[in-house]
Amino acid sequence: MKSGTFDNSIPDIDDGTYEAETTACRAGATKAGAPYFACDFKITEGDFKDVKVSKFDSINREESLEYLAKTLQGFGYDTEDLEVDDLPELAKAIQNEKPTVQIRVKNDPYTDKSGNVQKALRIYVNKVVE
């Protein structure tokens, strides 16, 4: 897997459910060598139309693949036999399809090692919008 880059800017957006266009999807390896799967979305309607958000899943624990499976199920994929080696092909398929999906956004700030509060978003892919 190739290393990739990730836009880590966090937009201001309210918690909620939004319709969004998938603008990019990729799989690769982090600098530490852990596999990852990432997708970018652009909100297509409402007060946050055109706001861009990203979902990044690092596969660094056994349960990480289970969490990613839920995302892939939201895209409509069968994940019963999901393996890390499947990720590049799935990312390519989603990148080519660029489906419009329903996502849920949850603000989830955290305190870093220096004691500073950092912005963070959790993005959940609920389903493909027909």
N, CA, C and O atoms as a GROMACS GRO file, in nm:
protein
  520
    1MET      N    1   0.083  -0.118   0.000
    1MET     CA    2   0.000   0.000   0.000
    1MET      C    3   0.087   0.124   0.000
    1MET      O    4   0.193   0.128   0.063
    2LYS      N    5   0.043   0.226  -0.071
    2LYS     CA    6   0.116   0.352  -0.076
    2LYS      C    7   0.074   0.441   0.041
    2LYS      O    8  -0.039   0.434   0.088
    3SER      N    9   0.168   0.524   0.086
    3SER     CA   10   0.134   0.624   0.186
    3SER      C   11   0.047   0.729   0.119
    3SER      O   12   0.056   0.750  -0.002
    4GLY      N   13  -0.037   0.794   0.198
    4GLY     CA   14  -0.125   0.896   0.144
    4GLY      C   15  -0.123   1.020   0.230
    4GLY      O   16  -0.063   1.022   0.338
    5THR      N   17  -0.188   1.123   0.183
    5THR     CA   18  -0.201   1.245   0.260
    5THR      C   19  -0.345   1.260   0.301
    5THR      O   20  -0.435   1.199   0.243
    6PHE      N   21  -0.367   1.342   0.402
    6PHE     CA   22  -0.500   1.359   0.458
    6PHE      C   23  -0.516   1.503   0.499
    6PHE      O   24  -0.431   1.558   0.570
    7ASP      N   25  -0.625   1.567   0.455
    7ASP     CA   26  -0.654   1.704   0.495
    7ASP      C   27  -0.715   1.700   0.633
    7ASP      O   28  -0.829   1.655   0.649
    8ASN      N   29  -0.642   1.746   0.734
    8ASN     CA   30  -0.691   1.736   0.870
    8ASN      C   31  -0.756   1.864   0.921
    8ASN      O   32  -0.773   1.879   1.042
    9SER      N   33  -0.792   1.957   0.832
    9SER     CA   34  -0.864   2.075   0.877
    9SER      C   35  -1.006   2.034   0.913
    9SER      O   36  -1.071   1.958   0.841
   10ILE      N   37  -1.054   2.086   1.026
   10ILE     CA   38  -1.185   2.047   1.078
   10ILE      C   39  -1.282   2.164   1.057
   10ILE      O   40  -1.262   2.270   1.114
   11PRO      N   41  -1.385   2.145   0.975
   11PRO     CA   42  -1.479   2.254   0.950
   11PRO      C   43  -1.576   2.272   1.067
   11PRO      O   44  -1.594   2.182   1.149
   12ASP      N   45  -1.637   2.390   1.074
   12ASP     CA   46  -1.744   2.414   1.170
   12ASP      C   47  -1.872   2.359   1.110
   12ASP      O   48  -1.916   2.405   1.004
   13ILE      N   49  -1.933   2.263   1.177
   13ILE     CA   50  -2.057   2.202   1.131
   13ILE      C   51  -2.131   2.148   1.252
   13ILE      O   52  -2.069   2.097   1.346
   14ASP      N   53  -2.262   2.161   1.251
   14ASP     CA   54  -2.343   2.111   1.361
   14ASP      C   55  -2.356   1.959   1.353
   14ASP      O   56  -2.348   1.900   1.246
   15ASP      N   57  -2.375   1.897   1.469
   15ASP     CA   58  -2.410   1.756   1.472
   15ASP      C   59  -2.538   1.737   1.391
   15ASP      O   60  -2.628   1.821   1.398
   16GLY      N   61  -2.547   1.629   1.316
   16GLY     CA   62  -2.669   1.604   1.241
   16GLY      C   63  -2.648   1.504   1.130
   16GLY      O   64  -2.540   1.450   1.112
   17THR      N   65  -2.756   1.482   1.056
   17THR     CA   66  -2.756   1.391   0.942
   17THR      C   67  -2.764   1.474   0.816
   17THR      O   68  -2.847   1.565   0.806
   18TYR      N   69  -2.679   1.444   0.719
   18TYR     CA   70  -2.667   1.524   0.598
   18TYR      C   71  -2.656   1.435   0.475
   18TYR      O   72  -2.605   1.323   0.481
   19GLU      N   73  -2.706   1.486   0.363
   19GLU     CA   74  -2.681   1.421   0.235
   19GLU      C   75  -2.549   1.477   0.183
   19GLU      O   76  -2.526   1.598   0.188
   20ALA      N   77  -2.462   1.388   0.134
   20ALA     CA   78  -2.329   1.432   0.092
   20ALA      C   79  -2.281   1.353  -0.028
   20ALA      O   80  -2.310   1.234  -0.043
   21GLU      N   81  -2.207   1.421  -0.113
   21GLU     CA   82  -2.142   1.357  -0.228
   21GLU      C   83  -2.006   1.304  -0.183
   21GLU      O   84  -1.931   1.375  -0.117
   22THR      N   85  -1.976   1.182  -0.219
   22THR     CA   86  -1.842   1.128  -0.193
   22THR      C   87  -1.750   1.189  -0.299
   22THR      O   88  -1.770   1.166  -0.419
   23THR      N   89  -1.651   1.265  -0.257
   23THR     CA   90  -1.563   1.333  -0.353
   23THR      C   91  -1.432   1.261  -0.374
   23THR      O   92  -1.367   1.278  -0.478
   24ALA      N   93  -1.392   1.178  -0.277
   24ALA     CA   94  -1.266   1.103  -0.291
   24ALA      C   95  -1.267   0.987  -0.192
   24ALA      O   96  -1.332   0.993  -0.088
   25CYS      N   97  -1.195   0.883  -0.227
   25CYS     CA   98  -1.181   0.768  -0.139
   25CYS      C   99  -1.045   0.703  -0.169
   25CYS      O  100  -1.006   0.691  -0.286
   26ARG      N  101  -0.974   0.662  -0.066
   26ARG     CA  102  -0.842   0.605  -0.085
   26ARG      C  103  -0.808   0.509   0.029
   26ARG      O  104  -0.864   0.517   0.138
   27ALA      N  105  -0.717   0.421   0.001
   27ALA     CA  106  -0.662   0.330   0.102
   27ALA      C  107  -0.511   0.335   0.090
   27ALA      O  108  -0.458   0.357  -0.019
   28GLY      N  109  -0.443   0.316   0.199
   28GLY     CA  110  -0.296   0.320   0.196
   28GLY      C  111  -0.241   0.279   0.330
   28GLY      O  112  -0.302   0.199   0.402
   29ALA      N  113  -0.125   0.332   0.364
   29ALA     CA  114  -0.061   0.304   0.492
   29ALA      C  115  -0.018   0.436   0.556
   29ALA      O  116   0.030   0.526   0.488
   30THR      N  117  -0.037   0.445   0.687
   30THR     CA  118   0.007   0.563   0.760
   30THR      C  119   0.160   0.564   0.766
   30THR      O  120   0.225   0.468   0.726
   31LYS      N  121   0.216   0.675   0.816
   31LYS     CA  122   0.362   0.683   0.832
   31LYS      C  123   0.413   0.572   0.924
   31LYS      O  124   0.527   0.528   0.911
   32ALA      N  125   0.328   0.530   1.017
   32ALA     CA  126   0.366   0.422   1.110
   32ALA      C  127   0.347   0.284   1.048
   32ALA      O  128   0.381   0.182   1.109
   33GLY      N  129   0.291   0.279   0.927
   33GLY     CA  130   0.276   0.152   0.858
   33GLY      C  131   0.141   0.085   0.873
   33GLY      O  132   0.118  -0.022   0.817
   34ALA      N  133   0.049   0.147   0.949
   34ALA     CA  134  -0.084   0.087   0.968
   34ALA      C  135  -0.169   0.113   0.843
   34ALA      O  136  -0.166   0.224   0.788
   35PRO      N  137  -0.244   0.014   0.797
   35PRO     CA  138  -0.334   0.036   0.684
   35PRO      C  139  -0.441   0.141   0.722
   35PRO      O  140  -0.480   0.152   0.838
   36TYR      N  141  -0.486   0.216   0.623
   36TYR     CA  142  -0.596   0.309   0.649
   36TYR      C  143  -0.691   0.311   0.531
   36TYR      O  144  -0.660   0.265   0.421
   37PHE      N  145  -0.810   0.366   0.558
   37PHE     CA  146  -0.915   0.383   0.458
   37PHE      C  147  -0.975   0.520   0.485
   37PHE      O  148  -1.015   0.548   0.598
   38ALA      N  149  -0.984   0.604   0.385
   38ALA     CA  150  -1.032   0.741   0.406
   38ALA      C  151  -1.123   0.784   0.291
   38ALA      O  152  -1.100   0.748   0.175
   39CYS      N  153  -1.225   0.861   0.326
   39CYS     CA  154  -1.316   0.917   0.225
   39CYS      C  155  -1.343   1.063   0.258
   39CYS      O  156  -1.348   1.102   0.375
   40ASP      N  157  -1.362   1.142   0.154
   40ASP     CA  158  -1.396   1.282   0.167
   40ASP      C  159  -1.538   1.302   0.114
   40ASP      O  160  -1.579   1.237   0.018
   41PHE      N  161  -1.610   1.393   0.178
   41PHE     CA  162  -1.748   1.419   0.141
   41PHE      C  163  -1.773   1.569   0.132
   41PHE      O  164  -1.707   1.649   0.198
   42LYS      N  165  -1.871   1.606   0.048
   42LYS     CA  166  -1.916   1.745   0.040
   42LYS      C  167  -2.066   1.745   0.062
   42LYS      O  168  -2.141   1.680  -0.011
   43ILE      N  169  -2.111   1.819   0.165
   43ILE     CA  170  -2.252   1.829   0.197
   43ILE      C  171  -2.323   1.893   0.077
   43ILE      O  172  -2.274   1.991   0.020
   44THR      N  173  -2.438   1.836   0.038
   44THR     CA  174  -2.504   1.881  -0.086
   44THR      C  175  -2.629   1.965  -0.064
   44THR      O  176  -2.688   2.013  -0.161
   45GLU      N  177  -2.672   1.983   0.060
   45GLU     CA  178  -2.794   2.060   0.083
   45GLU      C  179  -2.796   2.118   0.223
   45GLU      O  180  -2.716   2.079   0.309
   46GLY      N  181  -2.888   2.211   0.247
   46GLY     CA  182  -2.908   2.267   0.381
   46GLY      C  183  -2.810   2.377   0.416
   46GLY      O  184  -2.738   2.429   0.331
   47ASP      N  185  -2.809   2.412   0.545
   47ASP     CA  186  -2.726   2.522   0.595
   47ASP      C  187  -2.577   2.499   0.577
   47ASP      O  188  -2.499   2.594   0.575
   48PHE      N  189  -2.536   2.374   0.564
   48PHE     CA  190  -2.393   2.343   0.553
   48PHE      C  191  -2.357   2.295   0.413
   48PHE      O  192  -2.256   2.227   0.394
   49LYS      N  193  -2.439   2.332   0.314
   49LYS     CA  194  -2.411   2.294   0.175
   49LYS      C  195  -2.269   2.339   0.139
   49LYS      O  196  -2.227   2.450   0.172
   50ASP      N  197  -2.198   2.251   0.072
   50ASP     CA  198  -2.061   2.272   0.024
   50ASP      C  199  -1.953   2.260   0.132
   50ASP      O  200  -1.835   2.274   0.102
   51VAL      N  201  -1.992   2.233   0.257
   51VAL     CA  202  -1.892   2.208   0.361
   51VAL      C  203  -1.832   2.070   0.334
   51VAL      O  204  -1.904   1.974   0.303
   52LYS      N  205  -1.700   2.061   0.346
   52LYS     CA  206  -1.630   1.935   0.322
   52LYS      C  207  -1.587   1.872   0.453
   52LYS      O  208  -1.533   1.939   0.541
   53VAL      N  209  -1.613   1.742   0.465
   53VAL     CA  210  -1.572   1.665   0.583
   53VAL      C  211  -1.502   1.538   0.536
   53VAL      O  212  -1.523   1.492   0.424
   54SER      N  213  -1.420   1.484   0.622
   54SER     CA  214  -1.344   1.363   0.588
   54SER      C  215  -1.359   1.258   0.697
   54SER      O  216  -1.373   1.290   0.815
   55LYS      N  217  -1.356   1.134   0.654
   55LYS     CA  218  -1.358   1.018   0.745
   55LYS      C  219  -1.230   0.941   0.722
   55LYS      O  220  -1.196   0.906   0.609
   56PHE      N  221  -1.158   0.915   0.830
   56PHE     CA  222  -1.029   0.845   0.823
   56PHE      C  223  -1.032   0.730   0.922
   56PHE      O  224  -1.053   0.751   1.042
   57ASP      N  225  -1.012   0.609   0.874
   57ASP     CA  226  -1.006   0.491   0.960
   57ASP      C  227  -0.868   0.430   0.951
   57ASP      O  228  -0.826   0.383   0.845
   58SER      N  229  -0.796   0.430   1.062
   58SER     CA  230  -0.667   0.362   1.071
   58SER      C  231  -0.695   0.221   1.123
   58SER      O  232  -0.764   0.204   1.224
   59ILE      N  233  -0.642   0.122   1.054
   59ILE     CA  234  -0.666  -0.017   1.091
   59ILE      C  235  -0.548  -0.063   1.177
   59ILE      O  236  -0.459  -0.134   1.131
   60ASN      N  237  -0.549  -0.019   1.304
   60ASN     CA  238  -0.436  -0.048   1.391
   60ASN      C  239  -0.471  -0.143   1.506
   60ASN      O  240  -0.385  -0.175   1.588
   61ARG      N  241  -0.596  -0.188   1.510
   61ARG     CA  242  -0.640  -0.286   1.610
   61ARG      C  243  -0.739  -0.381   1.542
   61ARG      O  244  -0.794  -0.350   1.437
   62GLU      N  245  -0.759  -0.496   1.604
   62GLU     CA  246  -0.849  -0.595   1.545
   62GLU      C  247  -0.990  -0.538   1.523
   62GLU      O  248  -1.051  -0.562   1.419
   63GLU      N  249  -1.040  -0.463   1.621
   63GLU     CA  250  -1.176  -0.409   1.608
   63GLU      C  251  -1.185  -0.294   1.507
   63GLU      O  252  -1.295  -0.258   1.466
   64SER      N  253  -1.072  -0.238   1.467
   64SER     CA  254  -1.074  -0.130   1.368
   64SER      C  255  -1.137  -0.174   1.236
   64SER      O  256  -1.211  -0.097   1.174
   65LEU      N  257  -1.110  -0.295   1.195
   65LEU     CA  258  -1.167  -0.347   1.071
   65LEU      C  259  -1.319  -0.365   1.085
   65LEU      O  260  -1.393  -0.348   0.989
   66GLU      N  261  -1.363  -0.401   1.206
   66GLU     CA  262  -1.507  -0.413   1.230
   66GLU      C  263  -1.576  -0.278   1.218
   66GLU      O  264  -1.685  -0.269   1.161
   67TYR      N  265  -1.514  -0.172   1.271
   67TYR     CA  266  -1.571  -0.037   1.259
   67TYR      C  267  -1.576   0.006   1.113
   67TYR      O  268  -1.676   0.063   1.068
   68LEU      N  269  -1.470  -0.022   1.039
   68LEU     CA  270  -1.466   0.013   0.897
   68LEU      C  271  -1.573  -0.065   0.821
   68LEU      O  272  -1.633  -0.012   0.727
   69ALA      N  273  -1.598  -0.189   0.860
   69ALA     CA  274  -1.700  -0.270   0.793
   69ALA      C  275  -1.836  -0.200   0.798
   69ALA      O  276  -1.912  -0.205   0.702
   70LYS      N  277  -1.867  -0.134   0.910
   70LYS     CA  278  -1.994  -0.060   0.921
   70LYS      C  279  -2.000   0.054   0.819
   70LYS      O  280  -2.105   0.079   0.760
   71THR      N  281  -1.888   0.122   0.799
   71THR     CA  282  -1.882   0.228   0.698
   71THR      C  283  -1.907   0.170   0.559
   71THR      O  284  -1.986   0.223   0.482
   72LEU      N  285  -1.839   0.061   0.529
   72LEU     CA  286  -1.853  -0.001   0.397
   72LEU      C  287  -1.994  -0.054   0.375
   72LEU      O  288  -2.044  -0.050   0.262
   73GLN      N  289  -2.058  -0.104   0.480
   73GLN     CA  290  -2.197  -0.146   0.469
   73GLN      C  291  -2.286  -0.026   0.435
   73GLN      O  292  -2.382  -0.041   0.359
   74GLY      N  293  -2.255   0.092   0.491
   74GLY     CA  294  -2.328   0.213   0.458
   74GLY      C  295  -2.317   0.248   0.310
   74GLY      O  296  -2.408   0.306   0.252
   75PHE      N  297  -2.204   0.213   0.250
   75PHE     CA  298  -2.184   0.232   0.106
   75PHE      C  299  -2.251   0.122   0.024
   75PHE      O  300  -2.252   0.128  -0.099
   76GLY      N  301  -2.307   0.021   0.093
   76GLY     CA  302  -2.379  -0.086   0.025
   76GLY      C  303  -2.297  -0.210  -0.003
   76GLY      O  304  -2.340  -0.295  -0.080
   77TYR      N  305  -2.180  -0.224   0.059
   77TYR     CA  306  -2.094  -0.339   0.034
   77TYR      C  307  -2.116  -0.449   0.137
   77TYR      O  308  -2.141  -0.422   0.254
   78ASP      N  309  -2.106  -0.572   0.092
   78ASP     CA  310  -2.110  -0.690   0.179
   78ASP      C  311  -1.972  -0.702   0.242
   78ASP      O  312  -1.871  -0.708   0.172
   79THR      N  313  -1.967  -0.706   0.373
   79THR     CA  314  -1.837  -0.709   0.442
   79THR      C  315  -1.817  -0.836   0.524
   79THR      O  316  -1.732  -0.840   0.613
   80GLU      N  317  -1.893  -0.939   0.494
   80GLU     CA  318  -1.885  -1.063   0.573
   80GLU      C  319  -1.743  -1.120   0.576
   80GLU      O  320  -1.697  -1.166   0.680
   81ASP      N  321  -1.674  -1.117   0.464
   81ASP     CA  322  -1.538  -1.174   0.456
   81ASP      C  323  -1.433  -1.064   0.435
   81ASP      O  324  -1.333  -1.087   0.367
   82LEU      N  325  -1.455  -0.946   0.491
   82LEU     CA  326  -1.366  -0.832   0.470
   82LEU      C  327  -1.225  -0.860   0.523
   82LEU      O  328  -1.208  -0.906   0.636
   83GLU      N  329  -1.127  -0.831   0.440
   83GLU     CA  330  -0.985  -0.843   0.475
   83GLU      C  331  -0.916  -0.710   0.444
   83GLU      O  332  -0.962  -0.635   0.358
   84VAL      N  333  -0.809  -0.681   0.514
   84VAL     CA  334  -0.733  -0.558   0.488
   84VAL      C  335  -0.690  -0.549   0.342
   84VAL      O  336  -0.689  -0.441   0.284
   85ASP      N  337  -0.656  -0.663   0.283
   85ASP     CA  338  -0.612  -0.664   0.143
   85ASP      C  339  -0.723  -0.620   0.046
   85ASP      O  340  -0.694  -0.585  -0.068
   86ASP      N  341  -0.849  -0.621   0.091
   86ASP     CA  342  -0.962  -0.578   0.006
   86ASP      C  343  -0.974  -0.426  -0.003
   86ASP      O  344  -1.040  -0.375  -0.094
   87LEU      N  345  -0.911  -0.354   0.089
   87LEU     CA  346  -0.935  -0.210   0.100
   87LEU      C  347  -0.898  -0.130  -0.024
   87LEU      O  348  -0.977  -0.043  -0.064
   88PRO      N  349  -0.782  -0.153  -0.088
   88PRO     CA  350  -0.752  -0.073  -0.207
   88PRO      C  351  -0.856  -0.088  -0.317
   88PRO      O  352  -0.893   0.011  -0.382
   89GLU      N  353  -0.903  -0.210  -0.339
   89GLU     CA  354  -1.004  -0.233  -0.443
   89GLU      C  355  -1.137  -0.166  -0.407
   89GLU      O  356  -1.203  -0.108  -0.494
   90LEU      N  357  -1.176  -0.173  -0.280
   90LEU     CA  358  -1.300  -0.108  -0.237
   90LEU      C  359  -1.289   0.044  -0.248
   90LEU      O  360  -1.384   0.110  -0.291
   91ALA      N  361  -1.175   0.098  -0.209
   91ALA     CA  362  -1.154   0.243  -0.219
   91ALA      C  363  -1.163   0.287  -0.365
   91ALA      O  364  -1.223   0.390  -0.396
   92LYS      N  365  -1.103   0.210  -0.453
   92LYS     CA  366  -1.105   0.244  -0.596
   92LYS      C  367  -1.249   0.240  -0.649
   92LYS      O  368  -1.288   0.327  -0.727
   93ALA      N  369  -1.326   0.141  -0.607
   93ALA     CA  370  -1.466   0.130  -0.653
   93ALA      C  371  -1.547   0.251  -0.605
   93ALA      O  372  -1.624   0.309  -0.682
   94ILE      N  373  -1.531   0.287  -0.478
   94ILE     CA  374  -1.604   0.403  -0.425
   94ILE      C  375  -1.556   0.531  -0.492
   94ILE      O  376  -1.637   0.618  -0.524
   95GLN      N  377  -1.426   0.542  -0.514
   95GLN     CA  378  -1.369   0.659  -0.583
   95GLN      C  379  -1.430   0.672  -0.723
   95GLN      O  380  -1.462   0.782  -0.766
   96ASN      N  381  -1.445   0.562  -0.792
   96ASN     CA  382  -1.502   0.565  -0.928
   96ASN      C  383  -1.652   0.594  -0.928
   96ASN      O  384  -1.702   0.665  -1.015
   97GLU      N  385  -1.724   0.540  -0.830
   97GLU     CA  386  -1.869   0.558  -0.822
   97GLU      C  387  -1.907   0.696  -0.769
   97GLU      O  388  -2.005   0.755  -0.815
   98LYS      N  389  -1.830   0.747  -0.674
   98LYS     CA  390  -1.858   0.874  -0.607
   98LYS      C  391  -2.007   0.884  -0.566
   98LYS      O  392  -2.076   0.978  -0.606
   99PRO      N  393  -2.055   0.788  -0.488
   99PRO     CA  394  -2.197   0.788  -0.454
   99PRO      C  395  -2.238   0.905  -0.364
   99PRO      O  396  -2.157   0.956  -0.287
  100THR      N  397  -2.363   0.944  -0.375
  100THR     CA  398  -2.422   1.036  -0.279
  100THR      C  399  -2.472   0.950  -0.163
  100THR      O  400  -2.542   0.851  -0.184
  101VAL      N  401  -2.436   0.989  -0.042
  101VAL     CA  402  -2.468   0.910   0.075
  101VAL      C  403  -2.530   0.998   0.184
  101VAL      O  404  -2.517   1.120   0.182
  102GLN      N  405  -2.597   0.933   0.277
  102GLN     CA  406  -2.643   1.001   0.396
  102GLN      C  407  -2.536   0.978   0.502
  102GLN      O  408  -2.500   0.864   0.531
  103ILE      N  409  -2.485   1.086   0.559
  103ILE     CA  410  -2.384   1.074   0.664
  103ILE      C  411  -2.437   1.135   0.793
  103ILE      O  412  -2.524   1.222   0.792
  104ARG      N  413  -2.383   1.087   0.904
  104ARG     CA  414  -2.412   1.149   1.033
  104ARG      C  415  -2.282   1.209   1.083
  104ARG      O  416  -2.176   1.145   1.080
  105VAL      N  417  -2.290   1.334   1.128
  105VAL     CA  418  -2.174   1.406   1.178
  105VAL      C  419  -2.191   1.427   1.328
  105VAL      O  420  -2.298   1.469   1.374
  106LYS      N  421  -2.086   1.398   1.403
  106LYS     CA  422  -2.088   1.422   1.546
  106LYS      C  423  -1.959   1.493   1.586
  106LYS      O  424  -1.850   1.442   1.562
  107ASN      N  425  -1.973   1.610   1.646
  107ASN     CA  426  -1.856   1.680   1.699
  107ASN      C  427  -1.807   1.603   1.821
  107ASN      O  428  -1.886   1.566   1.908
  108ASP      N  429  -1.677   1.579   1.827
  108ASP     CA  430  -1.619   1.498   1.933
  108ASP      C  431  -1.484   1.555   1.975
  108ASP      O  432  -1.380   1.494   1.950
  109PRO      N  433  -1.485   1.674   2.039
  109PRO     CA  434  -1.357   1.734   2.079
  109PRO      C  435  -1.285   1.648   2.182
  109PRO      O  436  -1.347   1.570   2.255
  110TYR      N  437  -1.154   1.663   2.185
  110TYR     CA  438  -1.072   1.587   2.280
  110TYR      C  439  -0.962   1.675   2.333
  110TYR      O  440  -0.932   1.780   2.275
  111THR      N  441  -0.902   1.635   2.444
  111THR     CA  442  -0.790   1.709   2.504
  111THR      C  443  -0.661   1.638   2.466
  111THR      O  444  -0.645   1.519   2.492
  112ASP      N  445  -0.568   1.714   2.405
  112ASP     CA  446  -0.442   1.654   2.363
  112ASP      C  447  -0.346   1.641   2.482
  112ASP      O  448  -0.379   1.679   2.594
  113LYS      N  449  -0.227   1.589   2.456
  113LYS     CA  450  -0.129   1.563   2.561
  113LYS      C  451  -0.084   1.691   2.632
  113LYS      O  452  -0.039   1.686   2.746
  114SER      N  453  -0.097   1.805   2.563
  114SER     CA  454  -0.059   1.933   2.622
  114SER      C  455  -0.172   1.998   2.700
  114SER      O  456  -0.154   2.105   2.758
  115GLY      N  457  -0.288   1.933   2.703
  115GLY     CA  458  -0.402   1.987   2.775
  115GLY      C  459  -0.489   2.081   2.694
  115GLY      O  460  -0.578   2.146   2.748
  116ASN      N  461  -0.463   2.090   2.564
  116ASN     CA  462  -0.542   2.177   2.477
  116ASN      C  463  -0.659   2.100   2.418
  116ASN      O  464  -0.645   1.984   2.379
  117VAL      N  465  -0.774   2.165   2.410
  117VAL     CA  466  -0.891   2.102   2.350
  117VAL      C  467  -0.879   2.115   2.198
  117VAL      O  468  -0.858   2.224   2.145
  118GLN      N  469  -0.892   2.003   2.129
  118GLN     CA  470  -0.881   1.997   1.984
  118GLN      C  471  -1.017   1.960   1.923
  118GLN      O  472  -1.091   1.878   1.978
  119LYS      N  473  -1.048   2.022   1.809
  119LYS     CA  474  -1.170   1.987   1.738
  119LYS      C  475  -1.154   1.851   1.671
  119LYS      O  476  -1.045   1.817   1.624
  120ALA      N  477  -1.261   1.775   1.667
  120ALA     CA  478  -1.262   1.648   1.595
  120ALA      C  479  -1.406   1.618   1.556
  120ALA      O  480  -1.500   1.656   1.626
  121LEU      N  481  -1.421   1.549   1.445
  121LEU     CA  482  -1.552   1.507   1.399
  121LEU      C  483  -1.554   1.356   1.384
  121LEU      O  484  -1.454   1.296   1.341
  122ARG      N  485  -1.664   1.296   1.417
  122ARG     CA  486  -1.688   1.156   1.384
  122ARG      C  487  -1.788   1.157   1.270
  122ARG      O  488  -1.892   1.223   1.276
  123ILE      N  489  -1.756   1.082   1.164
  123ILE     CA  490  -1.841   1.075   1.046
  123ILE      C  491  -1.886   0.930   1.030
  123ILE      O  492  -1.805   0.837   1.031
  124TYR      N  493  -2.016   0.912   1.015
  124TYR     CA  494  -2.074   0.780   0.996
  124TYR      C  495  -2.148   0.778   0.863
  124TYR      O  496  -2.227   0.868   0.834
  125VAL      N  497  -2.124   0.677   0.782
  125VAL     CA  498  -2.195   0.662   0.655
  125VAL      C  499  -2.316   0.574   0.683
  125VAL      O  500  -2.302   0.456   0.716
  126ASN      N  501  -2.436   0.632   0.669
  126ASN     CA  502  -2.559   0.559   0.699
  126ASN      C  503  -2.606   0.474   0.582
  126ASN      O  504  -2.635   0.355   0.597
  127LYS      N  505  -2.613   0.535   0.463
  127LYS     CA  506  -2.665   0.463   0.347
  127LYS      C  507  -2.641   0.544   0.221
  127LYS      O  508  -2.616   0.664   0.225
  128VAL      N  509  -2.648   0.475   0.108
  128VAL     CA  510  -2.642   0.540  -0.022
  128VAL      C  511  -2.779   0.601  -0.049
  128VAL      O  512  -2.882   0.539  -0.022
  129VAL      N  513  -2.779   0.723  -0.101
  129VAL     CA  514  -2.902   0.792  -0.135
  129VAL      C  515  -2.935   0.761  -0.281
  129VAL      O  516  -2.853   0.784  -0.370
  130GLU      N  517  -3.052   0.710  -0.304
  130GLU     CA  518  -3.093   0.674  -0.442
  130GLU      C  519  -3.135   0.796  -0.519
  130GLU      O  520  -3.172   0.786  -0.636
   0.00000   0.00000   0.00000
